[in-house]
Amino acid sequence: MNRPDQNALALRFRDLNRKGGLLLPNAWDAASARIFEKTGFPAIGTTSAGIAYSRGWRDGESIDRAAMMQEIRMIAQAVAVPVTADIEAGYGPRAADVVEAVAAALDAGAVGVNLEDNTHGTRKEPLYSIDEQAARIAAARAEADRRGLALVINARTDTFLARIGADIEERTAATIARGRAFLQAGADLIFVPILVDPTLVRRVSDAINGQLSLMILPGAPSTEKLFMSGAKRISIGQTAMLATLGVIAAIAEEMHGKGTWSTIERSFYGFGEAESLFPPR
């Protein structure tokens, strides 16, 4: 497969994010990435959780940076569309750690990154301070600028996931404060996992000039409703991979309990179809 020039991919991905209304699937291996591309998605994200599970690790930087980058490289090489990489919290607390992670992701072929403010249990505080995370984002932007690449930084804040604040008002205020600081530091979008309430989506979006990125969960409103509420980009995180595990669990239960294959037959992806996803070598 002839993959377009990385600079061209970066500019294309930046334009997709600036235009808004971007629905982004998340792949965990080359096959899932190719299926998403074949379906017609203009860009693909990776999922750290999906990749970690497929390699036998838990989510939250249990898998090391080198192993994660190897998987990101395989996904990027499998498709011709832009790929944005989930680099978790940068695999280290320092701005220098983030620079190394961003450099590795760019070397792997990515043109965007998700960068979290979650400390993943390495500190008493669940999130990096605003100033510290802003410095880490600024370092990521500087590395991209040094390379002359229009990297899209999707700055994730886990204010809702970590239940920051005494109530929803404090949580929303913390999200807005972090979002504004992270945008000023060089982020393109503010990513707020598990925020799907349309009223709150509108409040946060309005407060950060519409630069809001969301992730759907089972039971979330439709993409149409979330985009109308102010989201600029919506991804699916690890949900497709988890749904796949659900299908495998159903297959296993039927095989073990009944010795039949109806679950396989309902969702079977043909051998020829699978072969056609990849060029001959």
Buried (B, 14 or more C-beta within 10 A) or exposed (E): EEBEEBEEBBBBBBEBBEEBEBBBBBBBBBBBBBBBBEEEBBBBBBBBBBBBBBBEBEBBBBBEBEBBBBBBBBBBBBBEBBBBBBBBBBBBBEBEBBBBBBBBBBEBBBBBBBBBBBBBEEEEEBBBEBEBBBBBBBBBBBBBEEBEBBBBBBBBBBBBBBEBBEEEEEBBBBBBBBBBBBBEBBBBBBBBBBBBBBEBBBBBBEBBEEBBBBBBEEEBBEBEEBBEBBBBBBBBBBBBBBEBBEEEEBBEEBEEEEEEEEBBEEEEEEEEEEEEBEEEE
